[in-house]
Amino acid sequence: MAMLALAHAALGDRIEVATVDHGLRSEAAGECALVARHCASHGIPCQILSVNVGGGNLQDRARAARYAALGAWGEARGLTAIATAHHADDQAETILMRLNRGSGLAGLAGIRSSGMVEKCGLPVIRPLLSFRKAELRGVVERVGIPYAEDPSNRDETFERVRIRRALADADWLDPVALARSAAHLEEAEQALQSLADRAWADGAKTEHGRVLVPNTHPIEISARLIARAITVLGGLTSPGEVLAYLKTAKPKGNLAGILLETCGDAYICTPEPPRRTG
């Protein structure tokens, strides 16, 4: 709601709003209706998007469903970008969660300042990453905008909520400083990815149903090249998973159903042959 107020003040009638009902809580319909009523009272187009959240990790599935719905909505409305209201406290929580998991550079870059919805290519921007949650609450309270509290934000079965509680008790940690560190790491990540894209364009080869990529330095670039090759061959992995494998120094192995073999100055990625049955 704070982002809505700030965007409306800055852009006027150039904005539209979507609010997502994930169907996971009975209160969600009323919360979405609150947003729609506020938008109607200010002449802002607003659409309530209802999604179905699949099985598995609840928060990951909800996120995927949310962005898919927002991307389809934005594309249908001819919008130039989608803005989300992630803030510095969200970023600090994300960084601590990923530190606790031993994430690599891509993970430690945290919530990106910008990105895109994969299926439609619509840009996603996050303009509030330098703001504390308390500052944004102050915005809505000063201008008298209604807002709702999501009770799942207090559910400690979620790792993020446990991290949030721990962060609140650690007053020596500065979420804004953590967010700045994430921004620096994002720049480093972008630089490495740019080098990996260039190495792919210059040296990757697809032949006879396999992909060859150069063995480069630093090793983080090779990890990105191999992850991309695995994706081309129908597998699914991340540069972090590939990097962990490469550090074992195995000359040959399997990643995400793809055989990976070191051959001189190159890595050869080949789909794993079907297993025999008998």
N, C-alpha and C positions, 0 to 999 in steps of 0.2 A: 504493500500500500504506500510505503514511503517512496519507492521508485516511481509508482504511478503519479504521485503528487509532484515529484521533481521533474519527471518527463513532461507532464502536462504544463507545468510552469515554464519549462524551457521550449517546448515544441508546439504547444497548443493543440490545434485540431489535426496535427500531422501524425498523431499516434492512434493505435488501436490496442485493445486489451483482450487477452484470453486468460481464463482461469480454468484449471484442470481439476476435475473430480475423478479421483482414482478408484472410487467405489470401495474403499477400504474401511471407511468410518462413516457412521450414520450422520455425524455432524457436517460432513464435507459438503453436502448439497446446500445446507444453510450458509456455509462460509462462502461458497461460490455465488449464491444469491446476494450476499452482502456486497461483494465486489460489483456484481451486475447493477445493483441498485445505485451504488455510488457513481458508477460510470454513467448511468442513465441520467442522474441528477446534474451531471456536468456535460452532457452531450457527447460523451466519448463512446464510440462503438465498442461493444463488449460481447464476447461469445464464450459460453460455458462448454468446455470440451470434456466429454465423458470417455474414459478409457477402461480397458480390461487389463489387469495386471496378471501376467503369467506366473507359473511356479518358479521355485528356486530362491535365490537371494532377493528378499522382498524389496529392499531399497533399490537394488540394481535394476530389478524388473520394473519398478515404478518409474525410475528415471528414464529407462529406455522407452516405455510407453508414453511418458510425458513429452519427451523430445520428438518422438515420431508424430504425435498429435499436433504439437506446436508447429513442426515443420510443414505438415500438410495444410494446417490452417494458414500459416504465413504465406505459403506458396499460392494457395487459392485466393487470398486477399491481395496478392501482388505487393507484399511488404518487402522492404529492402533489408531488414535485419530483425532478429528477435533479441530482446534484452531480458536478462534474468537478474534477480536481485541478490545474488551471492555477495556476502560481505566479508570483512576481515576476520570475524570470528569463525565463519564457515571455513575460511582458508586455513586458519591456525589449526582447527580441528582436523582438517584433511591432512595437513603436513604431519601432525603428530601421529595420526593413524598409520600413515605410510612409513614414517620412521620406525614405528613399532613393528612393522612387517618386513623391514629391511629392503624397502623399495629402492630402485635405482633412480637415475637422474630424471627420467620421464615422470615417475611417480612423485618425486620430491618437488617437481615444479608445481604441483598442486592443481587447483582449479585454474584453468587457463583464462586469461583476460579476454580472449576471443577464440572462436572456433567456428564450426559449422555443423548443421544437421546433415548427417551422412547421406540419407536417401535423396534429399532434394538440393543439397549444397547451399542452403540458406545460411548466411552468416549469423552467428550468435555472439553477442557482446555482453560483457559483465562490468558495467561502469561503476559498481559500488564496492569493489574489492578493497578499497582503502578506507572504507567507513566501518566503524564499530556498530554492532547491533543496537547498542544503547543510543547512539547518535540518530539512527534511523527511527527508533521508537520515539525519540524526542521530536522528530519532524512531524510524525502523524499526530502526536499529542498537541503540539503547538498549533497546528492548523485544524484540529478537531476532526480528523478522518477516522472512521470506525475501522477496527481491525479485529482479527481473531487469533487466538493462541491454539496451535496444534498440540493436542495432548500427547501425541507420539513423541514430541520433543522432550518428554519427561520419562519415556519408557526405557529403562536401563537394560532391557534385553538387546537393544541396539548398541553396537560398539561406539558409534558417534556420540550417543548420549552419555555414555560412561566417560569418554574422553572430554566431553563438554563439562561434566561435573569436576573432573580432575583439573581441567584448565582453570575453572572458576576458583578453585582452592589454591592455585599456584599463582599468587599475585605478582611473583617475580618474573613471570613470563608475559611478554608484551605481544598480543595478537597482531598489532599493526606492524611491528618489527618483523614478526614471522611472515606476514603477508608480503613485506618488502623483499625478504629473502626469497620467497617463492617467485616473485617477479624476476629477480636476478637469475634464478635457476631456469625459469621459462626462457629467458634470453639465451642462456647457454644451451638449452635443449633445442631451441630453434636453429642455433648455429650448427650443432651436430647434425640435425636433420637435414639442413641445407647441404652439408658436405656429403651426407649419405645419398641424397637425391642426385647429386652430381656424380658420385661414384657409380650409382646404378645406371645413369644415362651413359656413362663412359665405358663401363666394364661388364655389366650384366648381360648374359646370353641365355636364350631359351632354345634348346635343341634336343630333338629326339625325346620329347616329353620330360625333360629335366631342365633345371635352371642352374647356371653357373654364376657365382658372384665372386668378386675379388676379395682376397684376404688382405684387409687394410689395417692401418694403424691410425688412430687408436682403436682398440678392440670394440669399443662401443659402436663405431660405424659399421663394422662387420656384423654385429648383432642386428642392427637395423636392416642391413641388406638381406641377411638370412631370414629374418622375420617376414620381410616383403616377399622373398622367394617362396616361402612356405605358404603365404596367402595366395600367391599366384597359382600354386599347385593344389589349392583347395583345403589347406590346413588352417589352423587358427592358433596363434601364439602371440607373444609380446616380445619386444626387444629385451625386456628384463629377464624373461625366462630363457631366451637364447643366450644372453650374456652369462647367466649362471651356468648354463651348459658349457659354453666355450671355456670358462675358467677351470673346468675339470680337465681340460687338455686331452680329451678323448679324440682319437683320430677318426672314429666312426661311431654313429649312434642314431637314435630315433627321436624326433621331436614332432609332436602333433601328427603322427602318422606319416611323416616324411623322413626318409633316410638322409642323413647329413654326413658327408665324407670330406675330409681334408685332402686336397690333391695339389701339392706344390703351393703356388700363390693363389689358389682358388678354393672355394667350397662348392661341392656338387650336391644339389638337392634333388632327390628323386622320390616319387611316390612309392611308399612301401608296397611291395607286391602282396596280393591277397594270400591269406594263409590257406594251406591245404586242409581239407576236411576228409575224413575217412573213417 
